[in-house]
Amino acid sequence: MEAAGRGRRDRPPGRDPLWARLLVVLGTLLLVASGTAITGTKVLAHRYDATVKKGKLIADTARAGGVQARPRLTGPFNYLLIGSDARADDPTAGQRSDTIIIVHIPATMDRAYLISIPRDLRVQIPPFPKTGFLGSREKINGAFDYGHGGEDGVQLLSQTLFNLTGIAFDGAAVVDFGGFQKVIEQLGSIYMCVDERTESQHIGYDKNGKFLAPWYGPEGSYRNPASTPVVYEPGCQRMKPWQALDYSRQRKSIPDADYGRQRHQQQLLKAMFDEARRQGIITKPGKLDSIIRAVGASLTIDTGGVSLADLAYALRDVNPGDLVGIKLPSEPRDIGGFSYVLALDDQATTLYDAIRNDTLDTWVGQNTTWVNGL
């Protein structure tokens, strides 16, 4: 039986968790990027370590090595990255984990796999006595809210994922809504390859060239015929920050909907990482400082006791070309009038096994359907 929404608050119309969706991974990628020059930027690494909020984000029973686990710098690693749609200017509107990504670093420590978990994945969320939540079977993005966000919300989400996959986590990061736009603007334009014609649901213009949103109302349900939407045609191009962000938000105008949006956001993350490398940001202490400060102010991290400087150095061999995007084998399904995503049990189980056994390179070669081109 589905829960009646204990502790759940309705999402206000118009909110989009894009900043959270992207910043949570960008923070980690920039941290990885800084690792290649860590010996020359120790001061920045330690400043970043001091800027980022620390917390206990992984449930005891979902932590790799258990409660008594010792800090380690040898792989394989599994990190849980979460984007929350909470915003400081609207603290009563609830917090959902609209981005859930498992980052797997193999024992070779030379690449990273980004496994996106659909926000509408139907799962069993266990009871959480601390907040009075009794447990229910529903969309996974509710777990964070049922834990009342913050550290408790991530702990409930990590336990939910552990129960589902058997994957234990070495650490986690959660990011709130703000701060991401400044990071994008500091990078300037980004080189992106549009893989399918994409019509913007958010940006359009009237006959006089003035801004007029193409869609409006709750969840953008109503089309405004007086607006001509921006269209992103297939092909590679250098995009301004607002274009790259808007393109990566779209799901309603593309055939594979949220799966496509996951892919485009993974592509944007890689493009941003590429751009940071192209500009040589890791060798420009001033610019690197401003970027990691912008990221750090919006992150809460659990590294299992490992300092961020040491973690960055350990991951120094991960490069932009070493990122592999994976989508969970699953399919959309309507149940009782609600839209869910259901995991394809046999294929999903092989993915969980590959993550636990550190054999994702083999799994990727055998399951190309579920690999996103980045």
CORGI-V69178 format. One record per backbone hydrogen bond with DSSP energy under -1.0 kcal/mol. NH is the residue of the N-H (numbers start at 0). CO is the residue of the C=O. E is the energy in kcal/mol with one decimal. If there is no record, write none. Layout:
[[NH | CO | E] [NH | CO | E]]
This chain:
[[7 | 4 | -2.4] [14 | 11 | -1.3] [20 | 16 | -2.7] [21 | 17 | -2.0] [22 | 18 | -2.9] [23 | 19 | -1.4] [25 | 21 | -2.5] [26 | 22 | -2.7] [28 | 24 | -2.8] [29 | 25 | -3.1] [30 | 26 | -1.6] [31 | 27 | -2.5] [32 | 28 | -2.9] [33 | 29 | -2.5] [35 | 32 | -1.2] [36 | 33 | -1.3] [37 | 34 | -1.3] [39 | 36 | -1.4] [44 | 40 | -2.4] [45 | 41 | -2.6] [46 | 42 | -2.0] [47 | 43 | -2.9] [48 | 44 | -2.2] [49 | 45 | -1.7] [50 | 46 | -1.8] [51 | 47 | -2.4] [52 | 298 | -1.6] [54 | 300 | -1.6] [56 | 54 | -1.0] [61 | 58 | -1.7] [63 | 168 | -2.4] [65 | 62 | -2.2] [68 | 65 | -1.7] [76 | 104 | -2.6] [78 | 102 | -2.7] [79 | 170 | -2.0] [80 | 100 | -3.2] [81 | 172 | -2.8] [82 | 98 | -2.4] [83 | 174 | -2.5] [84 | 95 | -1.6] [89 | 86 | -1.8] [92 | 89 | -1.4] [96 | 140 | -1.2] [97 | 95 | -1.6] [98 | 82 | -1.3] [100 | 80 | -2.7] [101 | 114 | -2.6] [102 | 78 | -2.9] [103 | 112 | -2.2] [104 | 76 | -2.4] [108 | 105 | -1.8] [111 | 321 | -2.4] [112 | 103 | -2.2] [113 | 323 | -3.2] [114 | 101 | -2.8] [115 | 325 | -2.4] [116 | 99 | -3.0] [120 | 117 | -1.7] [121 | 340 | -2.6] [122 | 137 | -3.0] [124 | 135 | -3.2] [127 | 132 | -2.4] [130 | 127 | -1.8] [132 | 127 | -1.4] [135 | 124 | -1.7] [137 | 122 | -2.1] [139 | 120 | -2.1] [140 | 118 | -1.7] [141 | 138 | -1.8] [142 | 139 | -1.7] [145 | 141 | -2.5] [146 | 142 | -1.3] [147 | 144 | -2.2] [148 | 143 | -2.8] [152 | 148 | -2.4] [153 | 149 | -1.9] [154 | 150 | -2.3] [155 | 151 | -2.3] [156 | 152 | -2.1] [157 | 153 | -3.2] [158 | 154 | -2.1] [159 | 155 | -2.2] [160 | 156 | -2.5] [161 | 157 | -2.4] [162 | 158 | -2.5] [163 | 159 | -1.6] [164 | 160 | -3.0] [165 | 161 | -2.4] [168 | 61 | -2.9] [169 | 77 | -3.0] [171 | 301 | -2.2] [172 | 79 | -2.3] [173 | 299 | -2.5] [174 | 81 | -1.8] [175 | 297 | -1.5] [176 | 85 | -1.9] [183 | 179 | -2.0] [184 | 180 | -2.5] [185 | 181 | -1.7] [186 | 182 | -1.2] [187 | 183 | -1.2] [189 | 238 | -2.7] [191 | 236 | -2.9] [193 | 234 | -2.5] [197 | 231 | -2.4] [199 | 229 | -3.1] [204 | 227 | -1.9] [205 | 209 | -2.7] [208 | 205 | -2.1] [211 | 203 | -2.7] [215 | 221 | -2.4] [219 | 216 | -2.5] [221 | 215 | -2.5] [223 | 213 | -3.6] [226 | 223 | -1.9] [227 | 204 | -2.7] [229 | 202 | -2.5] [231 | 197 | -3.2] [234 | 193 | -2.1] [236 | 191 | -3.0] [238 | 189 | -3.5] [243 | 239 | -2.5] [244 | 240 | -2.4] [245 | 241 | -2.3] [246 | 242 | -2.8] [247 | 243 | -1.7] [248 | 245 | -1.3] [256 | 253 | -1.7] [258 | 255 | -1.7] [260 | 256 | -2.0] [261 | 257 | -2.4] [262 | 258 | -2.0] [263 | 259 | -2.8] [264 | 260 | -2.4] [265 | 261 | -2.1] [266 | 262 | -2.4] [267 | 263 | -2.2] [268 | 264 | -2.2] [269 | 265 | -2.0] [270 | 266 | -2.5] [271 | 267 | -2.6] [272 | 268 | -2.3] [273 | 269 | -3.0] [274 | 270 | -2.5] [275 | 271 | -2.5] [276 | 272 | -2.2] [277 | 273 | -3.0] [278 | 274 | -2.4] [279 | 276 | -1.3] [280 | 275 | -2.3] [282 | 279 | -1.9] [283 | 280 | -1.7] [287 | 283 | -2.7] [288 | 284 | -2.4] [289 | 285 | -1.9] [290 | 286 | -2.2] [291 | 287 | -2.7] [292 | 288 | -1.9] [293 | 289 | -1.7] [294 | 290 | -2.4] [295 | 291 | -3.1] [296 | 292 | -2.0] [297 | 294 | -1.6] [298 | 295 | -1.2] [299 | 173 | -2.3] [300 | 52 | -2.9] [301 | 171 | -3.1] [305 | 302 | -1.0] [310 | 306 | -2.4] [311 | 307 | -2.8] [312 | 308 | -1.9] [313 | 309 | -2.2] [314 | 310 | -1.6] [315 | 312 | -1.5] [317 | 314 | -1.8] [321 | 318 | -2.3] [322 | 319 | -1.3] [323 | 111 | -2.3] [325 | 113 | -3.1] [326 | 369 | -2.4] [327 | 115 | -1.2] [330 | 341 | -2.1] [332 | 339 | -2.7] [334 | 337 | -2.9] [337 | 334 | -1.6] [339 | 332 | -3.0] [340 | 119 | -2.2] [341 | 330 | -3.1] [343 | 328 | -2.3] [344 | 342 | -1.2] [347 | 343 | -3.3] [348 | 344 | -2.5] [349 | 345 | -1.4] [350 | 346 | -1.5] [351 | 347 | -2.5] [352 | 348 | -2.5] [353 | 349 | -2.1] [354 | 350 | -2.1] [355 | 351 | -2.4] [356 | 352 | -2.7] [358 | 353 | -2.5] [362 | 358 | -2.0] [363 | 359 | -3.1] [364 | 360 | -1.4] [365 | 361 | -1.3] [366 | 362 | -1.2] [369 | 366 | -1.7] [370 | 367 | -1.6] [371 | 324 | -2.6]]
